[in-house]
Amino acid sequence: MSVPPDATIPSQRLDQWLVNARFVKTRSLAAALVTAGAIRINRQATEKPHARLRPGDILTIAPPYPQHARVRVIEVRAITAKRGPVSVAQTLYTEHAE
C-alpha cells in the first residue's frame, strides 16, 4: 500500500511553477518542455505537466531548454500563486552545479 502525499505540504503544478519561476514565458511552452522529456523531478523522468512540485524537490532541466544548451539542476525553495518580478522569481529556487 502506497502512502499518499502529505496534504499539509503546499504543492504546485510543474508547468505553472516553471512559468512563475520565469524559466519559460507561457504555460503552453512549459507543457511542451515537459512533454518533450526535458524535465526530471527527483531523478524521475516525467512527461506530465500536471506533476506536483513541493519545496525541496530537485529538478533536472536538460536541453532542449529554451535559454541555454546545458543541463541545469534546480532545487525548488518555494512556490507562489502568480508570476512576479525577476527578484521574486529568483527566490523560488537555488541552482546547483551539475
ABEGO torsion letter per residue (X at the ends): XBBBBBAABBBBBAAAAAAAAGABABAAAAAAAAAAGABBBGGBBBABAABBBBBGBBBBBBOBBAABABBBBBBBABBBABBBBAAAAAAABBBBBX
